[in-house]
Amino acid sequence: GAGVSQSPRYKVTKRGQDVALRCDPISGHVSLYWYRQALGQGPEFLTYFNYEAQQDKSGLPNDRFSAERPEGSISTLTIQRTEQRDSAMYRCASRRLAGVSMSIADTQYFGPGTRLTVL
Amino acid sequence: AQSVTQLDSHVSVSEGTPVLLRCNYSSSYSPSLFWYVQHPNKGLQLLLKYTSAATLVKGINGFEAEFKKSETSFHLTKPSAHMSDAAEYFCVVSLDNYGQNFVFGPGTRLSVLP
């Protein structure tokens, strides 16, 4: 079946502009995660949702970053007043369940990412 | 706090020789541990997962990893490297007992020489 998709795949914007990054999780997946990956680094957790409820936003670096998942499916990560330091790959992942699972299938499946460049 | 250390930022092996990618973790709980692979310009792909069942975990593409609690290690191995294995490999520890929040290691780039 279809995996996690993200759009746009590439986004170039000027400093000070707002950007919205979209994530389409695997159909029926309960949990959705956002990560940021700087060049040469591992992904860094930003926030996650179970259904439409934002469970943890402790990884969001500041109040310019926000995320929503209003209907428990598609999610949007918004960065306001972008800065050059926001340039990174933004990755979304979804998971079938929330909570404990022993199955290798019940883990996070990652999308291809959106590469954001702020000039 | 949970953390993951990948001791080698870059590993280079010859095709057909064994692969060893090292990972050590710290966790307040009995952790869930994962290895992900990232090929250039592609998304992250799950290789294998440990969740307190068998300590030797077999994954896709001939990879396996052994959980050693006494050493807090979860090293990734493969008996014989293939050119297609060249990629970035991330060791991941779950941040809580529920396997929800991941902490990623910095990654190890594997190069496979002909």
gemmi code that builds the backbone of each chain (N, CA, C; Angstrom):
import gemmi

chains = {
    "A": [
        ("GLY", (0.821, -1.201, 0.000), (0.000, 0.000, 0.000), (0.855, 1.250, 0.000)),
        ("ALA", (0.222, 2.384, -0.058), (0.939, 3.642, -0.113), (1.610, 3.901, 1.217)),
        ("GLY", (2.779, 4.508, 1.149), (3.508, 4.866, 2.357), (3.171, 6.268, 2.781)),
        ("VAL", (4.002, 6.779, 3.660), (3.856, 8.158, 4.120), (4.330, 9.086, 3.001)),
        ("SER", (3.546, 10.080, 2.707), (3.963, 11.051, 1.699), (4.052, 12.432, 2.313)),
        ("GLN", (4.942, 13.209, 1.743), (5.152, 14.579, 2.225), (5.218, 15.521, 1.028)),
        ("SER", (4.723, 16.719, 1.233), (4.799, 17.712, 0.167), (4.992, 19.100, 0.769)),
        ("PRO", (5.693, 19.974, 0.066), (6.461, 19.652, -1.135), (7.706, 18.846, -0.785)),
        ("ARG", (8.363, 18.276, -1.762), (9.608, 17.558, -1.495), (10.758, 18.547, -1.282)),
        ("TYR", (10.694, 19.670, -1.957), (11.711, 20.707, -1.827), (11.004, 22.055, -1.707)),
        ("LYS", (11.521, 22.885, -0.802), (10.947, 24.207, -0.609), (12.083, 25.182, -0.374)),
        ("VAL", (12.147, 26.200, -1.221), (13.111, 27.270, -1.046), (12.318, 28.530, -0.746)),
        ("THR", (12.675, 29.208, 0.310), (11.940, 30.397, 0.706), (12.911, 31.463, 1.195)),
        ("LYS", (12.429, 32.665, 1.248), (13.259, 33.765, 1.737), (13.037, 33.942, 3.236)),
        ("ARG", (14.063, 34.357, 3.888), (13.986, 34.624, 5.319), (12.813, 35.550, 5.628)),
        ("GLY", (12.055, 35.192, 6.653), (10.919, 36.007, 7.058), (9.584, 35.508, 6.531)),
        ("GLN", (9.626, 34.636, 5.538), (8.387, 34.092, 4.990), (7.891, 32.933, 5.856)),
        ("ASP", (6.591, 32.674, 5.770), (6.016, 31.513, 6.449), (5.985, 30.334, 5.479)),
        ("VAL", (6.167, 29.129, 6.009), (6.058, 27.933, 5.183), (5.161, 26.911, 5.882)),
        ("ALA", (4.488, 26.115, 5.075), (3.638, 25.032, 5.593), (4.054, 23.741, 4.917)),
        ("LEU", (4.373, 22.773, 5.715), (4.817, 21.466, 5.230), (3.739, 20.440, 5.547)),
        ("ARG", (3.440, 19.628, 4.563), (2.313, 18.712, 4.700), (2.782, 17.267, 4.816)),
        ("CYS", (2.055, 16.517, 5.613), (2.331, 15.089, 5.768), (1.032, 14.303, 5.625)),
        ("ASP", (1.067, 13.312, 4.725), (-0.035, 12.373, 4.583), (0.404, 11.035, 5.165)),
        ("PRO", (-0.126, 10.648, 6.297), (0.318, 9.382, 6.900), (-0.275, 8.185, 6.170)),
        ("ILE", (0.203, 7.022, 6.520), (-0.398, 5.790, 6.014), (-1.841, 5.726, 6.510)),
        ("SER", (-2.735, 5.350, 5.625), (-4.156, 5.348, 5.961), (-4.430, 4.498, 7.195)),
        ("GLY", (-5.146, 5.085, 8.132), (-5.513, 4.353, 9.331), (-4.514, 4.424, 10.453)),
        ("HIS", (-3.357, 4.999, 10.203), (-2.360, 5.111, 11.271), (-2.783, 6.146, 12.294)),
        ("VAL", (-2.657, 5.754, 13.547), (-3.126, 6.590, 14.651), (-2.145, 7.709, 14.984)),
        ("SER", (-0.882, 7.343, 15.044), (0.122, 8.299, 15.522), (0.888, 8.911, 14.355)),
        ("LEU", (1.228, 10.171, 14.519), (1.973, 10.898, 13.484), (3.037, 11.725, 14.166)),
        ("TYR", (4.238, 11.709, 13.594), (5.419, 12.333, 14.205), (6.081, 13.274, 13.211)),
        ("TRP", (6.642, 14.318, 13.746), (7.467, 15.229, 12.957), (8.881, 15.237, 13.513)),
        ("TYR", (9.864, 15.219, 12.587), (11.275, 15.287, 12.939), (11.956, 16.325, 12.055)),
        ("ARG", (13.059, 16.846, 12.572), (13.910, 17.718, 11.773), (15.295, 17.088, 11.725)),
        ("GLN", (15.860, 17.078, 10.539), (17.171, 16.463, 10.365), (18.099, 17.451, 9.692)),
        ("ALA", (19.058, 17.935, 10.450), (20.065, 18.820, 9.868), (21.063, 17.997, 9.080)),
        ("LEU", (21.759, 18.640, 8.180), (22.703, 17.937, 7.314), (23.761, 17.230, 8.155)),
        ("GLY", (23.919, 15.936, 7.915), (24.937, 15.172, 8.630), (24.559, 14.758, 10.033)),
        ("GLN", (23.314, 15.007, 10.406), (22.856, 14.665, 11.746), (21.722, 13.654, 11.683)),
        ("GLY", (21.422, 13.049, 12.810), (20.252, 12.203, 12.903), (19.003, 13.037, 13.063)),
        ("PRO", (17.858, 12.465, 12.754), (16.599, 13.201, 12.943), (16.391, 13.567, 14.408)),
        ("GLU", (15.797, 14.740, 14.616), (15.515, 15.256, 15.950), (14.005, 15.390, 16.101)),
        ("PHE", (13.483, 14.805, 17.170), (12.043, 14.826, 17.402), (11.526, 16.248, 17.582)),
        ("LEU", (10.386, 16.539, 16.951), (9.735, 17.835, 17.118), (8.438, 17.711, 17.910)),
        ("THR", (7.514, 16.885, 17.400), (6.209, 16.773, 18.025), (5.512, 15.526, 17.514)),
        ("TYR", (4.441, 15.084, 18.245), (3.665, 13.986, 17.704), (2.206, 14.075, 18.127)),
        ("PHE", (1.381, 13.392, 17.361), (-0.065, 13.362, 17.550), (-0.546, 11.922, 17.688)),
        ("ASN", (-1.540, 11.727, 18.540), (-2.380, 10.536, 18.495), (-3.751, 11.010, 18.038)),
        ("TYR", (-4.219, 10.471, 16.909), (-5.426, 11.005, 16.280), (-5.212, 12.506, 16.057)),
        ("GLU", (-6.136, 13.324, 16.496), (-5.990, 14.766, 16.248), (-5.337, 15.494, 17.425)),
        ("ALA", (-5.078, 14.773, 18.484), (-4.562, 15.409, 19.699), (-3.033, 15.453, 19.685)),
        ("GLN", (-2.515, 16.633, 19.900), (-1.064, 16.805, 19.983), (-0.608, 16.358, 21.361)),
        ("GLN", (0.191, 15.316, 21.399), (0.571, 14.685, 22.658), (1.809, 15.303, 23.294)),
        ("ASP", (2.716, 15.718, 22.451), (3.996, 16.188, 22.961), (4.558, 17.163, 21.941)),
        ("LYS", (4.796, 18.370, 22.348), (5.410, 19.353, 21.442), (6.688, 19.904, 22.037)),
        ("SER", (7.265, 19.112, 22.913), (8.455, 19.581, 23.613), (9.647, 19.774, 22.704)),
        ("GLY", (9.643, 19.128, 21.532), (10.769, 19.260, 20.628), (10.694, 20.459, 19.698)),
        ("LEU", (9.576, 21.137, 19.674), (9.476, 22.323, 18.822), (10.441, 23.374, 19.351)),
        ("PRO", (11.319, 23.900, 18.515), (12.411, 24.751, 19.016), (11.970, 26.088, 19.567)),
        ("ASN", (10.900, 26.641, 19.069), (10.402, 27.932, 19.559), (8.977, 28.137, 19.046)),
        ("ASP", (8.395, 29.261, 19.413), (6.979, 29.469, 19.092), (6.727, 29.827, 17.637)),
        ("ARG", (7.761, 29.877, 16.816), (7.533, 30.056, 15.380), (7.078, 28.743, 14.737)),
        ("PHE", (7.314, 27.665, 15.441), (6.959, 26.337, 14.929), (5.627, 25.901, 15.539)),
        ("SER", (4.745, 25.390, 14.694), (3.493, 24.828, 15.179), (3.074, 23.692, 14.258)),
        ("ALA", (2.226, 22.836, 14.775), (1.740, 21.711, 13.981), (0.290, 21.461, 14.332)),
        ("GLU", (-0.427, 20.932, 13.353), (-1.810, 20.567, 13.587), (-2.152, 19.326, 12.806)),
        ("ARG", (-3.203, 18.670, 13.281), (-3.716, 17.468, 12.616), (-5.218, 17.443, 12.891)),
        ("PRO", (-5.950, 18.371, 12.321), (-7.313, 18.658, 12.752), (-8.292, 17.503, 12.623)),
        ("GLU", (-8.087, 16.607, 11.649), (-9.035, 15.514, 11.458), (-8.400, 14.162, 11.737)),
        ("GLY", (-7.252, 14.199, 12.369), (-6.619, 12.939, 12.740), (-5.980, 12.206, 11.592)),
        ("SER", (-5.775, 12.893, 10.465), (-5.129, 12.242, 9.338), (-3.962, 13.103, 8.867)),
        ("ILE", (-4.194, 13.960, 7.883), (-3.148, 14.836, 7.352), (-2.692, 15.809, 8.443)),
        ("SER", (-1.397, 16.079, 8.424), (-0.833, 17.030, 9.380), (-0.060, 18.103, 8.633)),
        ("THR", (-0.044, 19.282, 9.212), (0.721, 20.396, 8.662), (1.656, 20.942, 9.725)),
        ("LEU", (2.917, 21.068, 9.358), (3.915, 21.732, 10.201), (4.139, 23.117, 9.615)),
        ("THR", (3.923, 24.127, 10.418), (4.050, 25.505, 9.957), (5.212, 26.174, 10.660)),
        ("ILE", (6.018, 26.855, 9.873), (7.118, 27.648, 10.415), (6.867, 29.094, 10.010)),
        ("GLN", (6.717, 29.936, 10.991), (6.484, 31.349, 10.718), (7.793, 32.118, 10.751)),
        ("ARG", (7.845, 33.165, 9.929), (9.008, 34.071, 9.939), (10.308, 33.253, 9.876)),
        ("THR", (10.429, 32.467, 8.820), (11.555, 31.541, 8.723), (12.900, 32.244, 8.845)),
        ("GLU", (13.848, 31.497, 9.397), (15.225, 31.965, 9.547), (16.143, 30.959, 8.856)),
        ("GLN", (17.342, 31.401, 8.541), (18.268, 30.518, 7.826), (18.552, 29.242, 8.623)),
        ("ARG", (18.575, 29.340, 9.924), (18.858, 28.176, 10.768), (17.740, 27.133, 10.710)),
        ("ASP", (16.591, 27.507, 10.122), (15.502, 26.541, 9.964), (15.754, 25.597, 8.793)),
        ("SER", (16.739, 25.875, 7.971), (17.039, 25.031, 6.824), (17.410, 23.628, 7.295)),
        ("ALA", (16.693, 22.647, 6.787), (16.896, 21.258, 7.208), (15.963, 20.372, 6.394)),
        ("MET", (16.088, 19.067, 6.622), (15.115, 18.123, 6.094), (14.067, 17.909, 7.183)),
        ("TYR", (12.812, 18.050, 6.840), (11.738, 17.830, 7.806), (11.055, 16.520, 7.445)),
        ("ARG", (11.055, 15.620, 8.402), (10.523, 14.283, 8.150), (9.278, 14.032, 8.973)),
        ("CYS", (8.374, 13.325, 8.375), (7.142, 12.902, 9.021), (7.147, 11.386, 9.098)),
        ("ALA", (6.570, 10.860, 10.150), (6.435, 9.414, 10.286), (5.059, 9.103, 10.850)),
        ("SER", (4.546, 7.933, 10.524), (3.280, 7.524, 11.123), (3.398, 6.120, 11.680)),
        ("ARG", (2.539, 5.833, 12.642), (2.549, 4.545, 13.329), (1.130, 4.062, 13.457)),
        ("ARG", (0.946, 2.750, 13.273), (-0.411, 2.210, 13.228), (-1.138, 2.365, 14.544)),
        ("LEU", (-0.398, 2.146, 15.640), (-1.042, 2.181, 16.946), (-0.446, 3.282, 17.801)),
        ("ALA", (-1.126, 3.544, 18.899), (-0.553, 4.339, 19.974), (-0.325, 3.383, 21.129)),
        ("GLY", (0.783, 3.534, 21.828), (1.004, 2.678, 22.979), (1.938, 1.533, 22.691)),
        ("VAL", (1.937, 0.554, 23.583), (2.913, -0.526, 23.547), (2.611, -1.488, 22.404)),
        ("SER", (3.655, -1.910, 21.731), (3.478, -2.917, 20.699), (4.769, -3.705, 20.546)),
        ("MET", (4.654, -5.009, 20.408), (5.823, -5.861, 20.227), (6.076, -6.161, 18.763)),
        ("SER", (5.186, -5.780, 17.906), (5.306, -6.176, 16.505), (6.233, -5.226, 15.762)),
        ("ILE", (7.101, -5.814, 14.949), (7.999, -4.966, 14.163), (7.217, -4.102, 13.204)),
        ("ALA", (6.011, -4.528, 12.859), (5.208, -3.738, 11.931), (4.654, -2.501, 12.624)),
        ("ASP", (4.501, -2.547, 13.935), (3.920, -1.414, 14.654), (5.007, -0.470, 15.085)),
        ("THR", (5.667, 0.076, 14.118), (6.700, 1.043, 14.412), (6.484, 2.243, 13.498)),
        ("GLN", (7.376, 3.175, 13.567), (7.201, 4.393, 12.789), (7.711, 4.180, 11.361)),
        ("TYR", (6.886, 4.553, 10.412), (7.258, 4.510, 9.010), (7.445, 5.944, 8.535)),
        ("PHE", (8.572, 6.174, 7.923), (8.962, 7.540, 7.593), (8.636, 7.895, 6.154)),
        ("GLY", (8.261, 9.156, 5.962), (8.108, 9.696, 4.628), (9.446, 10.117, 4.050)),
        ("PRO", (9.439, 10.578, 2.798), (10.693, 10.952, 2.131), (11.279, 12.265, 2.617)),
        ("GLY", (10.462, 13.056, 3.303), (10.963, 14.317, 3.832), (10.730, 15.503, 2.913)),
        ("THR", (10.751, 16.671, 3.498), (10.736, 17.938, 2.758), (12.034, 18.655, 3.066)),
        ("ARG", (12.790, 18.938, 2.022), (14.035, 19.692, 2.235), (13.725, 21.183, 2.153)),
        ("LEU", (13.892, 21.861, 3.263), (13.619, 23.291, 3.353), (14.924, 24.061, 3.314)),
        ("THR", (14.993, 25.019, 2.427), (16.137, 25.922, 2.338), (15.644, 27.345, 2.523)),
        ("VAL", (16.178, 28.010, 3.508), (15.815, 29.399, 3.779), (16.986, 30.287, 3.364)),
        ("LEU", (16.734, 31.140, 2.426), (17.807, 32.009, 1.901), (17.946, 33.296, 2.701)),
    ],
    "B": [
        ("ALA", (18.033, 10.802, 31.235), (17.619, 11.054, 29.857), (18.203, 9.969, 28.950)),
        ("GLN", (17.423, 9.672, 27.922), (17.867, 8.661, 26.974), (18.843, 9.273, 25.975)),
        ("SER", (19.805, 8.469, 25.559), (20.725, 8.931, 24.524), (21.267, 7.737, 23.760)),
        ("VAL", (21.767, 8.020, 22.583), (22.324, 6.982, 21.719), (23.671, 7.454, 21.198)),
        ("THR", (24.632, 6.575, 21.266), (25.968, 6.865, 20.750), (26.285, 5.888, 19.634)),
        ("GLN", (26.658, 6.404, 18.503), (27.178, 5.573, 17.421), (28.647, 5.936, 17.293)),
        ("LEU", (29.471, 4.982, 17.608), (30.879, 5.261, 17.849), (31.640, 5.637, 16.592)),
        ("ASP", (31.152, 5.237, 15.457), (31.856, 5.504, 14.197), (30.975, 6.352, 13.293)),
        ("SER", (31.488, 7.488, 12.871), (30.707, 8.315, 11.954), (30.780, 7.758, 10.536)),
        ("HIS", (31.857, 7.014, 10.238), (32.031, 6.446, 8.909), (32.721, 5.090, 9.026)),
        ("VAL", (32.160, 4.097, 8.339), (32.754, 2.762, 8.266), (32.900, 2.389, 6.808)),
        ("SER", (34.045, 1.874, 6.467), (34.302, 1.472, 5.098), (34.710, 0.002, 5.076)),
        ("VAL", (34.030, -0.805, 4.262), (34.338, -2.226, 4.153), (34.415, -2.607, 2.689)),
        ("SER", (35.041, -3.722, 2.433), (35.079, -4.256, 1.072), (33.881, -5.166, 0.847)),
        ("GLU", (33.417, -5.200, -0.374), (32.290, -6.063, -0.707), (32.617, -7.504, -0.334)),
        ("GLY", (31.656, -8.168, 0.297), (31.846, -9.554, 0.687), (32.429, -9.752, 2.075)),
        ("THR", (32.860, -8.678, 2.715), (33.423, -8.772, 4.068), (32.352, -8.398, 5.091)),
        ("PRO", (32.577, -8.765, 6.369), (31.547, -8.498, 7.387), (31.400, -7.012, 7.694)),
        ("VAL", (30.193, -6.669, 8.138), (29.867, -5.305, 8.549), (29.585, -5.290, 10.049)),
        ("LEU", (30.150, -4.310, 10.745), (29.841, -4.083, 12.153), (29.624, -2.595, 12.354)),
        ("LEU", (28.420, -2.213, 12.737), (28.113, -0.818, 13.062), (27.739, -0.787, 14.540)),
        ("ARG", (28.464, 0.022, 15.293), (28.328, -0.012, 16.737), (27.333, 1.009, 17.250)),
        ("CYS", (26.616, 0.597, 18.294), (25.626, 1.467, 18.925), (25.609, 1.179, 20.420)),
        ("ASN", (25.702, 2.216, 21.213), (25.511, 2.115, 22.662), (24.429, 3.100, 23.075)),
        ("TYR", (23.678, 2.748, 24.070), (22.541, 3.558, 24.473), (22.551, 3.759, 25.975)),
        ("SER", (21.803, 4.743, 26.405), (21.478, 4.879, 27.816), (19.989, 5.133, 27.910)),
        ("SER", (19.359, 4.462, 28.852), (17.916, 4.586, 28.988), (17.518, 4.273, 30.421)),
        ("SER", (16.545, 5.021, 30.910), (16.052, 4.791, 32.266), (15.171, 3.557, 32.348)),
        ("TYR", (14.658, 3.137, 31.239), (13.750, 2.009, 31.202), (14.368, 0.877, 30.398)),
        ("SER", (13.710, -0.259, 30.410), (14.078, -1.303, 29.450), (13.720, -0.771, 28.080)),
        ("PRO", (14.684, -0.559, 27.243), (14.420, 0.197, 26.015), (13.863, -0.641, 24.885)),
        ("SER", (13.206, 0.023, 23.967), (13.016, -0.505, 22.627), (14.108, 0.095, 21.760)),
        ("LEU", (14.712, -0.714, 20.940), (15.837, -0.272, 20.125), (15.588, -0.616, 18.668)),
        ("PHE", (16.046, 0.239, 17.803), (15.789, 0.098, 16.379), (17.051, 0.444, 15.592)),
        ("TRP", (17.133, -0.122, 14.410), (18.084, 0.347, 13.416), (17.301, 0.743, 12.167)),
        ("TYR", (17.599, 1.963, 11.682), (17.020, 2.455, 10.445), (18.145, 2.691, 9.449)),
        ("VAL", (17.806, 2.556, 8.176), (18.765, 2.844, 7.114), (18.201, 3.956, 6.236)),
        ("GLN", (19.080, 4.805, 5.792), (18.679, 5.908, 4.919), (19.582, 5.908, 3.693)),
        ("HIS", (19.017, 5.532, 2.563), (19.752, 5.612, 1.309), (19.666, 7.033, 0.780)),
        ("PRO", (20.627, 7.457, -0.014), (20.623, 8.841, -0.502), (19.300, 9.213, -1.150)),
        ("ASN", (18.790, 10.351, -0.755), (17.565, 10.914, -1.326), (16.349, 10.011, -1.136)),
        ("LYS", (16.385, 9.202, -0.106), (15.239, 8.348, 0.193), (14.861, 8.500, 1.656)),
        ("GLY", (13.665, 8.040, 1.978), (13.209, 8.077, 3.356), (13.878, 7.029, 4.216)),
        ("LEU", (13.701, 7.153, 5.494), (14.234, 6.184, 6.435), (13.462, 4.865, 6.322)),
        ("GLN", (14.192, 3.759, 6.403), (13.585, 2.433, 6.316), (13.984, 1.620, 7.536)),
        ("LEU", (13.009, 0.951, 8.142), (13.280, 0.131, 9.310), (14.035, -1.129, 8.905)),
        ("LEU", (15.165, -1.380, 9.577), (15.923, -2.610, 9.368), (15.494, -3.695, 10.345)),
        ("LEU", (15.428, -3.319, 11.620), (15.047, -4.281, 12.645), (14.696, -3.555, 13.929)),
        ("LYS", (14.087, -4.322, 14.845), (13.569, -3.735, 16.079), (13.735, -4.736, 17.222)),
        ("TYR", (14.174, -4.256, 18.362), (14.243, -5.062, 19.580), (13.247, -4.528, 20.602)),
        ("THR", (12.413, -5.440, 21.144), (11.432, -5.012, 22.145), (11.337, -6.022, 23.277)),
        ("SER", (12.461, -6.447, 23.812), (12.574, -7.330, 24.974), (12.118, -8.756, 24.716)),
        ("ALA", (12.066, -9.170, 23.499), (11.843, -10.580, 23.173), (13.236, -11.213, 23.035)),
        ("ALA", (13.529, -11.877, 21.958), (14.843, -12.477, 21.762), (15.904, -11.395, 21.679)),
        ("THR", (17.066, -11.656, 22.269), (18.119, -10.643, 22.271), (18.814, -10.535, 20.930)),
        ("LEU", (18.763, -11.581, 20.113), (19.317, -11.522, 18.765), (18.155, -11.285, 17.806)),
        ("VAL", (18.225, -10.166, 17.137), (17.126, -9.761, 16.271), (17.571, -9.834, 14.821)),
        ("LYS", (16.802, -10.488, 14.013), (17.099, -10.560, 12.583), (16.230, -9.558, 11.840)),
        ("GLY", (16.863, -8.858, 10.902), (16.145, -7.860, 10.144), (16.147, -8.171, 8.659)),
        ("ILE", (15.894, -7.138, 7.885), (15.845, -7.315, 6.438), (17.240, -7.253, 5.846)),
        ("ASN", (17.361, -7.750, 4.628), (18.610, -7.664, 3.863), (19.799, -8.314, 4.559)),
        ("GLY", (19.543, -9.328, 5.388), (20.625, -10.063, 6.018), (21.242, -9.418, 7.244)),
        ("PHE", (20.696, -8.299, 7.680), (21.217, -7.635, 8.871), (20.649, -8.259, 10.137)),
        ("GLU", (21.430, -8.218, 11.198), (20.949, -8.605, 12.509), (21.656, -7.777, 13.577)),
        ("ALA", (21.056, -7.756, 14.757), (21.636, -6.997, 15.866), (21.401, -7.770, 17.149)),
        ("GLU", (22.342, -7.629, 18.068), (22.233, -8.322, 19.340), (22.162, -7.326, 20.475)),
        ("PHE", (21.135, -7.455, 21.282), (20.964, -6.612, 22.458), (21.773, -7.203, 23.609)),
        ("LYS", (22.700, -6.414, 24.153), (23.499, -6.841, 25.297), (23.297, -5.836, 26.411)),
        ("LYS", (22.472, -6.218, 27.363), (22.125, -5.290, 28.434), (23.338, -4.922, 29.274)),
        ("SER", (24.196, -5.891, 29.549), (25.366, -5.626, 30.397), (26.315, -4.614, 29.767)),
        ("GLU", (26.305, -4.577, 28.456), (27.174, -3.638, 27.742), (26.404, -2.424, 27.211)),
        ("THR", (25.116, -2.380, 27.463), (24.223, -1.348, 26.899), (24.533, -1.123, 25.430)),
        ("SER", (24.613, -2.234, 24.700), (24.946, -2.129, 23.280), (23.880, -2.782, 22.419)),
        ("PHE", (23.857, -2.372, 21.176), (22.916, -2.928, 20.187), (23.590, -2.801, 18.820)),
        ("HIS", (24.671, -3.516, 18.652), (25.472, -3.408, 17.434), (24.808, -4.119, 16.253)),
        ("LEU", (24.950, -3.523, 15.101), (24.361, -4.057, 13.862), (25.435, -4.798, 13.081)),
        ("THR", (25.099, -5.990, 12.597), (26.075, -6.782, 11.854), (25.452, -7.377, 10.595)),
        ("LYS", (26.349, -7.708, 9.672), (25.952, -8.436, 8.471), (27.152, -9.252, 8.041)),
        ("PRO", (26.980, -10.526, 7.731), (28.149, -11.373, 7.446), (28.921, -10.957, 6.196)),
        ("SER", (28.199, -10.459, 5.196), (28.850, -10.183, 3.919), (28.229, -8.934, 3.302)),
        ("ALA", (29.033, -7.896, 3.159), (28.518, -6.623, 2.653), (28.277, -6.692, 1.155)),
        ("HIS", (27.236, -5.975, 0.746), (26.903, -5.835, -0.667), (26.984, -4.360, -1.023)),
        ("MET", (27.275, -4.099, -2.290), (27.382, -2.701, -2.722), (26.126, -1.901, -2.383)),
        ("SER", (24.982, -2.546, -2.457), (23.722, -1.848, -2.194), (23.521, -1.499, -0.722)),
        ("ASP", (24.400, -1.987, 0.141), (24.302, -1.654, 1.570), (24.864, -0.276, 1.891)),
        ("ALA", (25.533, 0.328, 0.957), (26.107, 1.654, 1.195), (24.998, 2.661, 1.480)),
        ("ALA", (25.020, 3.234, 2.660), (23.938, 4.120, 3.106), (24.312, 4.691, 4.465)),
        ("GLU", (23.386, 5.459, 5.028), (23.525, 5.977, 6.390), (22.663, 5.120, 7.307)),
        ("TYR", (23.229, 4.744, 8.443), (22.517, 3.864, 9.365), (22.340, 4.578, 10.704)),
        ("PHE", (21.103, 4.546, 11.207), (20.778, 5.211, 12.467), (20.325, 4.197, 13.506)),
        ("CYS", (20.934, 4.269, 14.672), (20.480, 3.503, 15.829), (19.515, 4.387, 16.610)),
        ("VAL", (18.436, 3.818, 17.077), (17.377, 4.603, 17.699), (16.941, 3.930, 18.994)),
        ("VAL", (16.721, 4.708, 20.023), (16.174, 4.193, 21.275), (14.844, 4.880, 21.526)),
        ("SER", (13.882, 4.104, 22.012), (12.594, 4.735, 22.303), (12.708, 5.510, 23.607)),
        ("LEU", (12.033, 6.623, 23.646), (12.185, 7.554, 24.760), (11.384, 7.119, 25.978)),
        ("ASP", (10.465, 6.207, 25.788), (9.632, 5.784, 26.905), (9.246, 4.327, 26.712)),
        ("ASN", (8.468, 3.830, 27.642), (8.079, 2.425, 27.579), (7.107, 2.117, 26.449)),
        ("TYR", (6.589, 3.137, 25.821), (5.532, 2.926, 24.839), (6.047, 2.933, 23.406)),
        ("GLY", (7.352, 3.135, 23.241), (7.908, 3.111, 21.891), (7.418, 4.234, 21.019)),
        ("GLN", (7.042, 5.335, 21.634), (6.471, 6.412, 20.839), (7.533, 7.414, 20.404)),
        ("ASN", (8.277, 7.903, 21.343), (9.224, 8.968, 21.022), (10.600, 8.382, 20.807)),
        ("PHE", (11.147, 8.702, 19.680), (12.447, 8.162, 19.322), (13.554, 9.169, 19.612)),
        ("VAL", (14.693, 8.640, 20.038), (15.920, 9.422, 20.078), (16.888, 8.770, 19.100)),
        ("PHE", (17.301, 9.525, 18.129), (18.173, 8.989, 17.081), (19.638, 9.207, 17.443)),
        ("GLY", (20.449, 8.243, 17.076), (21.882, 8.455, 17.115), (22.309, 9.331, 15.951)),
        ("PRO", (23.557, 9.755, 15.953), (24.028, 10.677, 14.914), (24.222, 10.028, 13.556)),
        ("GLY", (24.212, 8.712, 13.500), (24.330, 8.024, 12.225), (25.738, 7.551, 11.928)),
        ("THR", (25.815, 6.473, 11.171), (27.084, 5.944, 10.663), (26.941, 5.765, 9.164)),
        ("ARG", (27.847, 6.385, 8.438), (27.832, 6.230, 6.979), (28.651, 5.000, 6.624)),
        ("LEU", (28.029, 4.070, 5.934), (28.699, 2.849, 5.493), (29.067, 2.973, 4.028)),
        ("SER", (30.325, 2.809, 3.749), (30.808, 2.736, 2.369), (31.226, 1.303, 2.080)),
        ("VAL", (30.877, 0.825, 0.889), (31.240, -0.532, 0.484), (32.108, -0.431, -0.760)),
        ("LEU", (33.326, -0.907, -0.656), (34.299, -0.807, -1.739), (34.274, -2.067, -2.590)),
        ("PRO", (34.426, -1.897, -3.887), (34.406, -3.101, -4.762), (35.660, -3.945, -4.600)),
    ],
}
model = gemmi.Model(1)
for chain_id, residues in chains.items():
    chain = gemmi.Chain(chain_id)
    for i, (resn, *xyz) in enumerate(residues, 1):
        res = gemmi.Residue()
        res.name, res.seqid = resn, gemmi.SeqId(i, " ")
        for name, pos in zip(("N", "CA", "C"), xyz):
            atom = gemmi.Atom()
            atom.name, atom.element = name, gemmi.Element(name[0])
            atom.pos, atom.b_iso = gemmi.Position(*pos), 0.0
            res.add_atom(atom)
        chain.add_residue(res)
    model.add_chain(chain)
structure = gemmi.Structure()
structure.add_model(model)
structure.setup_entities()
